Amino acid sequence: MKKIITILMLCSWIMANAQQVSDYQYISVPNKFSDFDANQFSLNNTLKILLKKRNYEPLGENKNYWPEEVKLNPCRVLTADVFNTSSFLKNKLTLVLKDCNDEVVLKEEAISDIKAYKEGYTDALQQIVATMQISDAQDDIVTPAVQEVTIIEKTTQPAEYQKMLPEERQTKPMTTTKVITDNNQPMKTNDLKITHLDNGEIMVIDTKKSLILAHYYPSTRTGIYHVKITAKNGMGYYTIGYKNQDGTLSYERTRDFQTWTLTTFN
């Protein structure tokens, strides 16, 4: 009975991990695995072929050749690595898949009874990939998780006579913020916070959920930013954003990477 329970627990663990992996479409296969030379025993090419049979799209490690939608959102990609965990007279491999945060999404091991290295390693790799569910990645990964809002900031300057007073007695400029949703219903201002960092980055934070909704990273051009938007599945995606002369922030949004719309965030 104990053995049956153990087997059931192991199957549940494998299914949970496979389901998590199946949320991805792209898997980056490097030219060289940690415990092998470049494409030794043709393992790198073999893994690419096996992944395609499970509807995954293998990518090389050179990001310049990645699809445009993946360049904008590298968190759509898992990175593969293969380790040699062989024991005496047994060829054994471990496949590890990590996400963009270097977190392990899948770690699976298989043993082959074939003694020849190339055939044995290939057999072990086939066993591992066979446990992975077929890719079921959804296209709505680029759908923002937050309601679109408009933020209007108004700064009130102190009266002119204040300049005649000692600095410690002068009234400082006061900024008020008004937040409006798409349907013109007011949103609680204290749930949303815009933070300007000293290095030029800007963060839009949902204080109620303790979540960074958008993170603006300055580019080499004034007013143009690289932006990470938090998506529904928590993975996030990258796009281009702008800061206009009046201080409003916006970003480019797409579903199919063919047509784009400009969305005002604040």
trRosetta pair geometry for C-beta under 8 A, 3 or more apart (Angstrom, degrees):
i j d omega theta_ij theta_ji phi_ij phi_ji
1 4 5.7 -53 -153 32 34 112
1 5 6.5 34 151 -18 66 104
2 5 5.8 -54 -151 35 33 112
2 6 6.4 35 151 -21 64 106
3 6 5.6 -53 -151 34 32 114
3 7 6.5 33 152 -19 65 104
4 7 5.8 -55 -152 35 32 111
4 8 6.4 31 152 -18 66 106
5 8 5.7 -55 -149 37 32 111
5 9 6.3 32 153 -19 66 106
6 9 5.8 -55 -149 36 30 111
6 10 6.4 31 153 -20 64 106
7 10 5.6 -55 -149 36 32 112
7 11 6.4 32 153 -19 66 105
8 11 5.7 -53 -147 36 32 111
8 12 6.4 33 154 -20 64 105
9 12 5.7 -53 -149 35 31 113
9 13 6.5 34 152 -21 64 104
10 13 5.7 -52 -150 33 32 112
10 14 6.5 31 153 -18 65 104
11 14 5.8 -54 -149 36 33 110
11 15 6.3 31 155 -18 66 107
12 15 5.8 -56 -146 38 30 110
12 16 6.3 33 155 -23 64 106
13 16 5.9 -54 -150 32 29 112
13 17 6.6 21 157 -12 63 107
14 17 6.0 -62 -152 40 30 105
14 18 6.0 28 155 -19 67 111
14 108 7.6 73 -126 -109 93 114
14 131 5.7 -78 -172 179 125 122
15 18 5.6 -56 -140 39 31 111
15 19 6.1 33 159 -22 65 106
15 133 7.9 64 -144 -45 62 120
16 19 6.0 -55 -151 33 26 111
16 20 6.7 26 151 -18 60 106
17 20 5.6 -56 -153 35 35 113
17 21 6.4 32 151 -17 68 106
17 105 7.2 133 -161 154 86 60
17 106 5.1 119 167 -109 115 79
17 107 7.9 -98 -150 31 154 56
17 108 7.6 168 111 -61 146 104
18 21 5.6 -55 -147 39 34 110
18 22 6.2 39 153 -27 66 106
18 106 7.5 70 -82 -109 46 124
18 131 6.4 -127 -80 141 128 75
18 132 5.2 179 -132 -137 96 44
18 133 4.3 110 154 -8 109 93
19 22 5.6 -50 -145 30 32 115
19 23 7.5 46 151 -31 57 91
19 133 6.2 41 -81 16 47 148
20 23 6.1 -42 -170 8 37 114
20 105 5.7 -153 124 -169 117 95
20 106 7.4 177 81 -61 106 88
21 24 6.1 -59 -174 30 50 108
21 78 7.1 0 -140 -52 83 166
21 97 6.2 71 -117 79 115 156
21 105 5.8 127 -85 138 78 116
21 106 5.0 15 -69 -46 130 132
21 132 5.8 -70 96 -144 144 105
21 133 7.1 146 74 44 96 86
22 132 7.3 159 -67 175 84 82
22 133 4.2 -33 -67 86 134 112
22 134 6.6 53 -130 83 114 37
22 135 5.7 -179 -150 -123 64 32
22 136 4.6 29 156 22 108 93
22 137 7.6 -148 157 -49 53 60
23 136 7.0 -29 -89 75 37 80
23 137 6.1 80 168 -103 37 65
23 138 7.5 -34 -151 9 74 88
23 233 7.2 164 -179 -161 138 152
24 27 6.8 94 125 -64 127 81
24 56 7.4 28 108 -127 88 103
24 76 6.8 146 -140 179 84 58
24 77 7.3 105 -162 -127 123 19
24 78 5.2 68 149 -19 171 111
24 105 7.8 56 -14 145 138 167
24 135 6.7 -78 90 -133 52 103
24 137 5.7 -6 170 -83 12 116
25 55 7.8 -68 -136 137 76 83
25 56 6.5 165 -174 -138 40 57
25 57 5.4 21 150 15 87 107
25 76 6.9 -10 43 168 92 105
25 135 5.3 97 -113 178 56 139
25 137 3.6 -80 -46 14 94 157
26 56 7.3 136 -109 -174 15 82
26 57 5.0 -36 -99 74 65 100
26 58 7.9 128 -157 -111 59 13
26 59 5.5 22 -170 -19 105 123
26 66 7.9 61 -164 -149 151 105
26 67 7.8 -137 -90 28 141 114
26 70 5.7 55 -31 -109 175 134
26 76 5.7 62 33 124 119 91
26 77 4.5 -50 103 -105 114 77
26 78 7.2 162 98 23 60 67
27 51 5.7 -123 53 -150 135 151
27 56 5.2 11 4 168 116 132
27 57 7.3 149 21 73 68 48
27 58 5.6 -36 74 -107 87 61
27 59 6.9 173 83 19 34 82
27 77 6.9 149 -103 -163 22 71
27 78 4.8 -22 -114 69 77 96
27 79 7.5 158 -165 -94 64 16
27 80 5.5 52 169 -37 109 111
27 97 6.7 -56 -133 -130 115 118
28 58 7.6 113 -117 -165 18 61
28 59 4.7 -41 -100 74 66 100
28 60 7.3 -6 -151 111 79 13
28 61 6.0 91 176 -96 112 57
28 77 5.3 49 -27 171 104 122
28 78 7.0 -162 20 92 76 43
28 79 4.7 -22 64 -109 110 67
28 80 6.6 -167 83 12 53 79
29 44 5.7 137 156 -161 115 83
29 47 5.5 165 -126 95 136 121
29 48 5.4 -121 29 -71 163 90
29 51 7.5 -156 -52 2 128 150
29 58 5.0 -3 -3 -163 121 112
29 59 7.0 151 17 66 71 44
29 60 7.0 -44 66 -105 75 38
29 61 7.6 -99 90 -47 37 80
29 80 5.1 -9 -101 49 65 127
30 33 6.8 144 70 -75 106 48
30 44 7.3 -96 86 -122 49 122
30 61 4.5 46 -118 -63 67 131
30 79 7.4 39 -37 -168 100 96
30 80 7.3 -152 5 73 78 76
30 81 7.2 17 20 -93 122 72
31 38 5.1 -9 148 -139 94 100
31 39 6.7 -53 -173 -35 65 90
31 44 6.5 20 -149 -132 30 166
31 60 7.4 32 -58 -158 84 92
31 61 6.0 -89 -12 15 83 127
32 36 6.9 -160 -164 90 69 73
32 37 6.5 -58 -133 179 105 30
32 38 4.5 -56 -80 -88 96 64
32 39 7.5 -73 -87 -19 57 53
32 44 7.7 -50 -77 -65 24 137
33 36 4.5 35 62 40 103 104
33 40 7.8 -101 39 37 101 99
33 43 6.4 -47 -3 100 139 134
33 44 6.9 -165 -30 -73 98 90
33 81 5.7 132 -145 -160 82 61
33 82 4.1 -30 -146 50 152 87
33 83 7.4 -147 162 -64 113 39
34 81 5.4 42 -15 -174 107 117
34 82 7.3 -171 30 70 82 45
34 83 5.8 -12 67 -92 120 78
35 82 7.0 -101 43 109 97 69
35 83 5.0 90 -7 -145 130 51
35 84 3.9 -146 131 9 145 96
36 40 4.1 -144 179 46 105 123
36 41 7.0 -84 -148 23 138 101
36 43 6.0 42 100 35 173 143
36 82 6.8 -1 6 86 125 108
36 84 6.8 121 -55 -41 87 114
37 40 4.2 96 56 -55 80 119
38 44 7.6 -28 -177 -11 54 147
39 42 6.1 11 174 -112 89 36
39 43 6.8 -176 -153 46 43 66
39 44 4.4 -78 -102 30 73 121
39 45 6.2 46 -144 -17 112 94
40 43 6.3 4 77 11 62 110
41 117 6.1 -115 -98 131 134 98
41 118 4.4 -170 -146 -112 97 74
41 121 5.2 49 134 63 155 145
41 122 7.2 -142 155 -47 109 87
42 45 4.9 -51 -171 49 83 112
42 46 5.4 92 126 -31 87 101
42 118 7.1 50 29 -151 97 108
42 122 7.6 12 80 -83 100 112
43 46 5.5 -57 -141 38 30 114
43 47 6.2 33 159 -23 66 103
43 82 6.0 -123 156 66 137 163
43 121 6.0 -60 -89 141 112 128
43 122 7.5 -141 -100 -82 68 65
43 125 6.5 169 -145 -62 88 154
44 47 6.0 -53 -151 31 27 109
44 48 6.8 28 151 -18 60 104
45 48 5.7 -53 -153 33 35 113
45 49 6.5 34 152 -18 67 105
46 49 5.8 -56 -152 36 33 111
46 50 6.3 29 154 -17 67 108
46 122 5.6 -120 -146 -123 160 90
46 125 5.9 86 119 96 123 152
47 50 5.7 -57 -145 39 32 110
47 51 6.2 34 157 -22 67 107
47 58 7.2 133 116 -111 82 142
47 80 6.4 169 159 139 148 159
47 82 7.1 -142 -66 -49 144 133
47 95 7.8 155 -123 -120 124 124
47 125 6.2 -98 -82 -172 79 134
47 129 7.3 171 -139 -66 66 134
48 51 5.9 -55 -146 35 28 111
48 52 6.6 31 155 -22 62 104
48 58 4.0 -143 -132 77 82 170
49 52 5.9 -54 -155 30 31 113
49 53 6.9 32 150 -20 62 103
50 53 5.7 -54 -158 30 36 114
50 54 7.1 19 150 -6 65 105
50 125 6.5 -165 -12 139 163 101
50 126 6.3 -150 -111 -107 135 60
50 129 4.2 92 152 80 127 175
51 54 5.8 -66 -156 43 38 102
51 56 4.0 -68 175 71 95 120
51 57 7.8 -87 132 23 114 7
51 58 4.9 111 74 -57 139 104
51 129 6.6 -112 -72 -138 55 130
52 55 7.6 48 -173 -79 36 14
52 56 6.7 -95 -77 65 30 67
52 57 7.6 57 -102 -106 73 37
52 58 6.5 -67 -52 0 85 105
53 129 7.7 81 64 141 109 130
54 129 6.3 -143 -25 174 137 98
54 132 5.6 31 -158 96 163 110
54 133 7.5 122 -168 118 115 27
54 134 5.1 -152 -169 -112 69 57
54 135 6.2 104 131 -17 81 83
55 134 4.8 57 21 -173 122 92
55 135 4.1 -137 100 40 96 98
55 136 8.0 63 94 -57 140 46
56 135 4.7 141 -76 -47 64 132
57 135 7.8 -43 -8 7 72 177
59 65 7.7 168 -163 96 91 90
59 66 5.7 30 -156 -108 139 87
59 70 7.1 -166 -85 150 158 169
59 77 6.5 -49 34 -133 143 127
60 65 6.0 21 51 69 117 129
62 65 5.2 50 98 14 103 105
62 66 8.0 -164 105 -30 56 80
63 66 5.0 -25 -158 -6 57 123
63 71 6.7 118 170 -107 98 85
63 74 7.5 -20 -133 -106 131 119
66 70 4.4 -106 165 88 116 122
66 71 5.3 146 88 -59 113 81
66 77 7.7 -57 -137 -69 137 147
67 70 4.7 86 63 8 83 105
67 71 7.2 -146 96 -9 42 85
68 71 5.6 -51 -149 31 36 113
68 72 6.6 32 155 -15 66 104
68 257 5.8 149 95 -180 111 135
69 72 5.8 -53 -152 37 34 110
69 73 6.5 -21 163 31 66 103
69 76 7.3 -5 130 32 91 163
69 142 7.8 -92 -158 -55 107 138
69 257 4.5 -97 -77 -60 101 155
70 73 6.5 -81 -138 67 30 69
70 74 6.5 64 168 -100 71 48
70 76 5.6 -117 -119 68 75 119
70 77 5.9 68 -159 -51 114 115
71 74 7.2 8 -141 -64 24 83
72 237 6.5 29 129 175 92 96
72 238 5.0 -160 175 79 57 86
72 239 6.1 34 -169 -86 115 55
72 257 7.4 -175 18 -111 145 115
73 76 4.9 64 113 -16 104 109
73 141 7.2 145 141 123 161 118
73 142 6.8 -128 -44 -91 155 96
73 235 7.8 67 -179 126 114 110
73 236 7.5 -176 -141 116 98 60
73 237 3.7 -34 -102 -138 124 86
73 238 5.4 178 -84 23 53 78
74 77 5.7 -52 -171 26 60 115
74 100 5.5 121 115 -112 90 132
74 238 7.2 21 7 3 78 131
75 99 6.8 30 -155 176 76 99
75 100 4.0 -90 -105 12 68 148
75 101 7.8 30 -122 -28 104 82
75 235 4.6 167 134 171 126 97
75 236 5.7 66 32 69 160 82
75 237 6.9 -127 48 -90 111 51
76 137 7.7 72 -164 -153 100 140
76 141 6.3 99 -101 128 108 159
76 235 7.2 93 -76 145 55 145
76 237 7.5 31 -42 -106 104 95
77 100 6.8 84 62 -67 77 97
78 97 4.5 13 168 -177 131 106
78 98 6.6 147 -162 68 76 32
78 99 6.0 -47 -107 -92 74 53
78 105 6.0 -85 -122 40 125 144
78 106 7.9 30 -168 20 149 106
79 97 7.0 151 70 -155 39 56
79 98 5.1 -25 58 61 94 89
79 99 7.9 162 14 -100 83 7
80 95 6.7 -29 -157 -165 98 94
80 96 7.3 138 -157 79 49 53
80 97 5.6 -22 -97 -99 66 75
81 95 7.7 150 79 -156 46 49
81 96 4.9 -18 63 63 94 101
81 98 7.4 17 5 -1 110 108
82 93 5.8 -17 -169 -169 102 114
82 94 7.1 152 -158 77 53 50
82 95 5.7 -20 -103 -101 77 65
82 96 7.6 -177 -82 21 29 75
82 125 7.2 -17 -124 -101 139 110
83 93 7.0 141 73 -162 49 61
83 94 4.4 -16 59 60 101 103
83 96 6.8 41 -9 -8 109 113
84 92 7.6 103 -172 81 51 66
84 93 6.6 -36 -107 -107 45 67
85 92 4.7 -70 88 112 80 109
85 93 6.7 129 29 -127 87 14
85 94 4.9 57 -9 -19 131 110
85 109 6.2 -45 59 -133 147 121
86 90 6.1 179 -159 95 74 65
86 91 5.3 -32 -112 -131 116 38
86 92 4.6 158 -96 34 46 80
86 93 7.8 8 -57 -58 80 53
87 90 4.8 12 62 54 86 111
87 92 6.1 33 2 4 79 135
89 115 6.7 -39 -158 -112 68 101
90 111 5.4 -16 179 -159 118 110
90 112 7.3 148 -170 64 68 51
90 113 7.4 -35 -123 -102 78 44
91 111 7.2 136 80 -160 51 56
91 112 4.5 -23 73 59 104 105
91 114 6.4 -35 29 75 133 73
91 115 7.2 159 -24 -131 108 25
91 117 6.6 159 -107 -127 131 46
91 120 3.1 103 29 145 162 129
91 121 5.7 -107 174 -61 129 58
91 123 7.5 91 87 56 128 105
91 124 5.9 -135 121 -30 95 131
92 109 6.5 16 180 -176 101 103
92 110 7.1 -175 -147 92 65 40
92 111 4.7 -20 -99 -103 93 74
92 112 7.3 -171 -78 18 44 70
92 124 6.3 159 -137 -125 29 151
93 109 7.0 -179 94 -144 43 62
93 110 6.1 -6 58 56 83 82
93 121 5.9 91 -53 -146 129 75
93 124 4.2 133 20 119 106 133
93 125 5.8 -12 73 -66 159 72
93 128 6.9 -89 93 -27 107 139
94 107 6.6 4 -180 -172 106 81
94 108 7.0 167 -153 85 62 36
94 109 4.5 -25 -99 -94 82 86
95 106 7.0 -10 112 119 94 107
95 107 7.5 178 88 -144 53 37
95 108 5.2 -10 57 60 95 89
95 109 7.8 -178 19 -80 65 38
95 125 7.0 103 -61 -130 122 73
95 128 4.7 127 8 157 132 155
95 129 7.5 88 -27 -60 173 70
96 104 6.2 -61 -162 -130 100 103
96 106 7.0 170 -150 92 36 65
96 107 5.1 6 -108 -106 80 79
97 104 7.4 102 75 -159 51 60
97 105 4.9 -56 102 64 97 101
97 106 4.2 28 37 46 110 100
97 107 7.8 -145 27 -62 65 48
98 102 5.5 -1 174 -147 133 38
98 103 6.3 150 -155 70 81 31
98 104 5.7 -47 -97 -94 79 46
98 105 6.4 153 -119 4 23 87
99 102 7.4 -73 70 -5 61 14
99 103 5.2 -8 40 56 104 88
99 105 5.4 94 -40 -44 93 119
99 235 7.8 -118 -168 -128 133 101
100 235 7.8 95 28 -165 122 91
104 107 5.4 1 180 -40 131 110
106 132 7.3 16 -141 -100 162 107
108 128 4.7 138 109 -147 120 100
108 131 6.1 -175 -152 66 152 138
108 132 7.9 -132 -2 -57 162 90
109 128 7.4 -46 -145 -95 5 113
110 123 8.0 -141 129 121 123 68
110 124 4.3 161 95 -162 102 74
110 125 7.4 -171 56 -58 133 18
110 127 3.8 152 -154 86 152 125
110 128 4.7 -130 -12 -54 127 83
111 124 6.5 -7 -119 -111 8 108
112 119 7.9 -172 155 121 148 68
112 120 4.2 165 93 -161 135 74
112 121 7.3 -126 19 -59 147 19
112 123 4.0 108 -120 87 133 119
112 124 4.4 -100 -28 -53 108 86
112 127 7.3 -170 -74 -8 85 134
113 120 7.9 -143 75 -124 22 98
114 119 4.8 -101 152 114 145 102
114 120 4.0 -161 88 -86 91 74
114 123 5.2 118 17 5 130 151
115 120 6.3 -93 120 -61 2 135
116 119 4.4 46 82 32 112 110
116 120 5.7 168 75 -18 51 95
117 120 5.9 -65 -138 41 18 108
117 121 6.0 13 168 -14 62 111
118 121 6.2 -57 -143 38 23 105
118 122 6.3 22 157 -17 61 111
119 122 5.7 -57 -147 38 29 112
119 123 6.3 32 154 -22 64 107
120 123 5.7 -53 -148 34 30 113
120 124 6.5 28 154 -17 64 105
121 124 5.7 -53 -148 36 33 111
121 125 6.3 32 154 -19 66 106
122 125 5.8 -56 -148 37 30 111
122 126 6.4 34 152 -22 64 105
123 126 5.7 -54 -150 34 30 113
123 127 6.6 34 151 -22 63 103
124 127 5.7 -52 -154 31 33 114
124 128 6.7 32 151 -19 65 104
125 128 5.8 -53 -151 33 35 111
125 129 6.4 25 158 -11 68 107
126 129 6.2 -58 -143 41 29 103
126 130 6.1 37 156 -29 63 110
127 130 5.7 -58 -152 30 26 117
127 131 7.3 26 153 -22 60 101
128 131 6.2 -60 -166 25 35 108
128 132 7.5 33 143 -23 64 101
129 132 5.5 -47 -161 20 47 117
133 136 7.1 -28 129 -9 116 109
137 141 7.2 -26 -178 -38 94 131
138 141 6.2 139 86 -43 78 81
139 142 7.7 -39 164 19 61 95
139 255 7.0 63 146 176 108 84
139 256 7.7 10 -178 -95 131 64
140 143 4.6 -9 -179 -10 86 125
140 232 7.1 -3 131 31 103 136
140 255 7.6 -16 -111 -143 58 100
141 231 5.9 28 176 172 57 159
141 232 8.0 -130 -135 45 36 91
141 233 6.3 -42 -128 22 76 130
141 235 6.6 -25 -164 60 106 132
141 237 6.7 117 132 -60 89 127
142 231 6.6 -80 -121 -109 21 129
142 237 5.0 -25 -117 14 75 172
142 253 7.7 152 151 -163 106 74
142 254 6.6 -20 137 83 150 64
142 255 6.2 178 78 -117 117 44
143 231 6.4 93 66 -151 53 92
143 232 5.7 5 84 -14 100 117
143 255 7.3 28 -74 -108 80 93
144 148 7.6 89 81 -67 147 79
144 229 5.4 -67 -105 165 97 128
144 230 7.3 71 -152 76 72 59
144 231 6.6 -94 -112 -110 31 54
144 232 7.7 96 132 -41 17 77
144 253 7.1 -55 -25 -125 116 129
145 213 7.8 -138 69 -133 92 81
145 230 5.3 -59 32 116 121 91
145 231 5.8 114 -34 171 99 20
145 232 4.6 153 -92 -83 91 50
145 234 7.9 44 -56 -69 155 47
146 149 7.7 -56 145 -7 110 103
146 206 7.0 -162 -111 -54 128 133
146 213 4.8 12 -30 -141 160 121
146 230 6.9 69 -22 69 107 104
147 181 5.7 -7 139 -140 128 112
147 182 6.9 -125 176 2 95 104
147 187 7.9 177 85 -92 128 143
148 181 7.3 109 84 -159 57 65
148 182 5.2 60 74 -55 101 112
148 263 5.9 -106 -124 -172 128 114
148 264 7.2 87 -180 72 109 65
148 265 7.1 -101 -147 -105 74 53
149 179 5.6 -7 179 -170 130 95
149 180 6.6 147 -165 76 75 41
149 181 5.4 -46 -106 -100 78 55
149 182 7.6 -94 -87 -34 39 67
149 187 6.1 -56 -122 19 130 154
149 192 7.0 -107 90 -99 166 166
149 265 6.9 33 61 -169 73 48
149 266 6.7 11 99 -84 92 73
150 179 7.4 153 81 -157 48 48
150 180 4.7 -19 62 65 97 96
150 181 7.8 -179 19 -89 75 9
150 248 7.8 -15 -153 -138 82 119
150 264 5.6 23 -100 119 87 124
150 266 6.7 130 -158 -127 34 37
151 177 6.1 -16 -170 -165 100 104
151 178 7.2 153 -158 78 51 47
151 179 5.4 -16 -104 -103 76 72
151 180 7.8 -180 -80 23 31 69
151 192 7.2 -141 -90 123 126 139
151 194 6.8 140 135 -37 169 137
151 248 7.5 162 66 -124 78 76
151 249 7.9 16 44 30 115 96
151 265 7.7 -7 7 127 106 57
151 266 3.3 -6 31 -148 116 96
152 177 7.2 147 78 -157 48 52
152 178 4.6 -15 61 61 99 100
152 179 7.9 -167 23 -74 70 28
152 180 7.1 28 -5 0 107 110
153 175 5.8 -3 -173 -172 105 107
153 176 7.2 161 -153 82 56 43
153 177 5.2 -19 -100 -101 77 75
153 178 7.8 -172 -76 23 33 68
153 247 6.1 -66 50 107 124 145
154 175 7.1 158 81 -152 39 58
154 176 5.2 -15 61 59 91 92
154 177 8.0 180 21 -80 67 32
154 178 7.6 27 -2 -2 105 105
155 173 5.4 16 -179 169 105 119
155 174 7.0 159 -154 82 57 39
155 175 4.7 -24 -98 -96 79 80
155 176 8.0 176 -83 19 33 63
156 173 6.6 168 79 -160 48 68
156 174 4.8 -10 54 61 102 92
156 175 7.7 -171 17 -78 69 32
156 176 7.4 36 -12 -4 105 103
157 173 5.4 -24 -107 -110 53 99
158 162 4.1 -25 139 22 128 163
158 170 6.5 142 88 178 172 86
158 171 4.1 150 -109 79 129 101
158 172 7.1 113 -40 59 124 2
158 173 6.6 -107 -17 -76 82 54
159 162 5.3 120 67 -18 69 100
159 171 7.7 52 22 46 76 130
160 163 6.2 -40 -177 12 52 111
161 164 5.6 -45 -171 23 58 115
161 165 7.5 61 138 -25 72 97
162 165 5.7 -49 -162 22 47 115
162 170 4.8 98 168 -143 100 84
162 171 5.3 -85 -127 31 145 88
163 170 7.1 46 -92 -119 33 129
165 169 4.5 -102 158 89 124 111
165 170 5.2 162 78 -74 109 71
166 169 4.9 72 64 15 83 106
166 170 7.4 -138 94 -28 40 85
167 170 5.6 -43 -150 7 36 118
171 174 7.9 -38 162 -32 102 102
177 189 5.5 138 93 -149 102 125
177 194 7.7 172 -119 18 151 114
178 186 7.9 -71 -169 -130 84 98
178 189 7.2 -68 -116 -85 27 121
179 186 6.9 95 81 -163 74 65
179 187 4.4 -73 117 65 118 100
179 188 7.6 -11 60 77 136 21
179 189 5.2 164 2 -96 115 68
179 192 5.6 117 -100 46 154 141
180 184 6.1 -10 -171 -128 110 46
180 185 7.8 138 -157 64 64 30
180 186 6.7 -47 -105 -104 61 52
180 187 7.1 173 -106 9 12 95
181 184 7.0 -88 70 -9 69 12
181 185 5.2 -15 46 58 119 78
181 186 7.7 162 4 -126 91 4
181 187 5.2 106 -44 -44 99 114
187 191 6.7 -96 159 55 95 123
187 192 6.8 46 121 -10 123 129
188 191 4.4 79 85 -7 102 110
188 192 7.7 144 92 2 63 85
188 208 7.8 79 78 -49 128 131
189 192 6.4 -81 -160 50 39 90
190 207 6.7 -73 155 61 63 140
191 206 6.2 -6 161 -156 84 72
191 207 5.8 -151 -154 50 34 87
191 208 4.4 -12 -138 -22 96 116
192 204 7.0 -13 -167 -174 95 87
192 205 7.2 148 -157 80 47 52
192 206 6.3 -25 -98 -105 65 55
192 207 7.0 -138 -64 5 13 90
193 204 7.6 158 82 -158 46 43
193 205 4.6 -21 64 64 94 103
193 207 5.3 69 -9 -46 116 112
194 202 6.8 -7 -172 -174 92 99
194 203 7.3 165 -154 85 46 50
194 204 5.6 -15 -103 -104 76 68
194 205 7.6 179 -81 20 27 77
194 266 6.3 -167 -81 121 139 174
195 202 7.1 159 83 -157 52 51
195 203 4.6 -8 57 58 102 97
195 205 6.3 28 -4 -5 112 120
196 201 7.9 160 -158 88 45 46
196 202 5.5 -17 -104 -106 64 81
197 200 6.9 -30 80 43 85 23
197 201 4.3 5 43 61 127 89
197 202 7.2 -147 12 -74 83 32
197 203 7.1 61 -31 -7 107 101
199 218 7.9 -150 135 18 73 119
200 218 4.1 -25 133 -16 128 142
201 215 6.8 -6 -176 -177 114 84
201 216 6.2 159 -162 84 60 66
201 217 5.6 -14 -112 -105 97 54
201 218 6.7 -115 -76 -11 51 85
202 215 7.7 162 85 -159 51 40
202 216 3.9 3 55 51 95 121
202 225 7.3 -56 33 -117 109 161
202 243 7.3 121 -5 -79 157 132
202 249 6.9 -157 116 -94 149 143
203 212 5.5 -60 -162 -138 110 108
203 214 7.3 168 -152 88 45 56
203 215 5.4 -5 -108 -111 80 72
203 216 7.3 -147 -67 23 36 76
204 212 7.2 106 71 -166 53 62
204 213 4.7 -57 103 63 101 104
204 214 4.4 25 37 48 116 93
204 215 7.9 -133 27 -66 70 38
204 216 7.9 68 -14 -16 91 100
204 249 7.3 -152 -55 74 127 156
204 265 6.4 -110 -47 155 168 125
204 266 6.6 177 -105 -20 130 133
205 210 7.9 -13 -176 -147 104 32
205 211 7.1 158 -157 83 64 41
205 212 5.5 -38 -101 -103 76 57
205 213 6.8 177 -106 7 18 85
206 209 4.5 12 112 40 121 101
206 210 7.4 -50 92 9 76 13
206 211 4.6 -1 53 59 108 92
206 212 7.9 -154 19 -77 75 11
206 213 5.4 89 -25 -45 98 109
207 210 6.9 25 -160 -78 35 49
211 230 6.3 34 169 -88 111 178
212 215 5.5 26 158 -57 130 100
212 230 6.5 144 91 -46 64 124
213 229 7.4 -10 159 -149 61 65
213 230 5.5 -97 -139 24 38 118
213 265 7.9 168 119 -161 120 123
214 227 5.8 -10 -169 -170 101 110
214 228 7.1 160 -154 80 50 52
214 229 5.5 -10 -105 -104 84 66
214 230 7.3 -112 -64 2 47 82
214 241 7.5 116 177 -89 127 155
214 249 7.6 157 105 137 147 141
214 251 6.9 -152 -143 -28 139 148
214 265 5.9 -11 5 -163 164 160
215 227 6.8 154 76 -155 48 58
215 228 4.6 -3 52 52 102 101
216 225 4.2 -6 -167 172 94 157
216 226 7.7 136 -161 72 48 43
216 227 5.3 -18 -102 -101 63 87
216 241 5.4 -99 -117 82 100 147
216 243 7.3 84 -179 -52 157 111
216 249 6.7 -109 -63 -142 147 132
217 225 5.9 137 63 -169 41 88
217 226 4.4 -25 66 65 105 93
217 227 7.2 -172 20 -78 74 36
217 228 7.6 50 -12 -9 109 93
218 225 5.8 -53 -99 -109 36 83
218 226 8.0 -9 70 21 9 79
219 224 4.7 -43 44 103 129 93
219 225 6.0 -167 -12 -108 91 25
219 226 5.9 113 -69 -25 95 84
221 224 4.2 22 83 33 108 124
223 242 5.9 17 158 -159 85 78
223 243 5.1 -130 -141 63 62 76
223 244 7.1 67 -153 -92 116 24
223 245 7.9 -21 -108 -61 134 59
224 240 6.9 -23 -167 -170 93 101
224 241 7.5 142 -164 83 47 49
224 242 6.0 -22 -104 -104 54 72
225 240 7.3 138 77 -168 53 53
225 241 4.2 -30 71 73 105 98
225 242 6.8 -170 20 -75 89 22
225 243 6.6 68 -21 -19 121 97
226 238 6.5 -8 -180 -166 93 109
226 240 6.9 -44 -108 -108 46 53
226 241 7.4 51 148 23 3 92
227 238 6.9 148 80 -155 48 58
227 239 5.3 -29 67 68 100 77
227 240 6.7 86 16 -177 99 7
227 241 3.6 77 -38 -21 134 125
227 251 4.9 -91 65 -115 162 130
228 236 5.3 20 178 174 98 129
228 237 7.4 169 -150 84 61 25
228 238 5.5 -31 -96 -95 67 72
229 236 6.3 163 82 -153 43 76
229 237 5.8 -18 58 61 93 75
229 238 7.7 166 15 -95 77 21
229 239 6.3 9 -7 16 118 114
229 251 6.7 164 -63 117 123 162
230 234 7.1 -15 -167 -130 92 40
230 236 5.2 -44 -110 -94 42 89
231 234 6.9 -70 74 8 73 13
231 235 5.6 -21 54 58 120 75
231 236 5.4 -174 4 -87 89 21
231 237 5.5 62 -48 -8 125 95
239 251 5.3 91 97 174 124 110
239 252 5.2 -154 172 69 117 79
239 253 6.7 -1 -139 -85 169 46
239 254 7.7 161 -116 15 125 90
240 251 6.8 160 90 -153 41 72
240 252 4.9 21 60 20 88 121
241 249 6.4 5 177 -174 119 92
241 250 6.5 171 -155 91 74 44
241 251 4.0 -34 -98 -96 89 86
241 252 7.4 -141 -78 6 45 71
241 265 7.7 -24 -139 11 121 135
242 249 7.2 161 84 -153 50 50
242 250 5.1 -9 56 60 95 91
242 251 7.4 176 15 -83 68 42
243 247 6.9 -19 -174 -147 94 33
243 248 7.5 166 -152 82 53 37
243 249 5.6 -21 -100 -99 72 72
244 247 6.9 -38 74 31 75 19
244 248 4.8 2 39 56 117 86
244 249 7.8 -150 9 -74 81 25
244 250 7.1 46 -28 3 106 109
248 264 6.3 -23 169 -150 123 106
248 266 6.0 -160 -148 110 64 52
249 264 7.5 118 86 -162 50 60
249 265 4.8 -44 100 66 99 104
249 266 4.7 28 37 52 100 86
250 262 5.5 26 163 177 132 94
250 263 6.2 165 -160 84 82 42
250 264 4.9 -45 -99 -103 97 51
250 265 6.0 165 -107 8 34 81
251 262 7.7 168 85 -151 24 59
251 263 5.9 -23 64 62 71 92
251 265 6.0 34 3 -26 100 124
252 260 4.9 -5 -172 -173 107 124
252 261 7.4 149 -154 74 59 33
252 262 6.1 -37 -98 -98 63 62
252 263 7.6 139 -117 17 14 82
253 260 6.9 137 66 -158 37 70
253 261 5.4 -31 64 66 91 84
253 262 7.7 143 17 -111 84 14
253 263 4.8 30 -6 -8 130 126
254 257 5.4 108 126 -79 141 38
254 258 7.4 154 -165 37 127 42
254 259 6.4 160 -131 84 99 49
254 260 4.8 -50 -70 -100 107 68
254 261 7.3 149 -80 16 57 70
255 259 8.0 -3 41 65 81 89
256 259 6.5 37 56 28 105 81
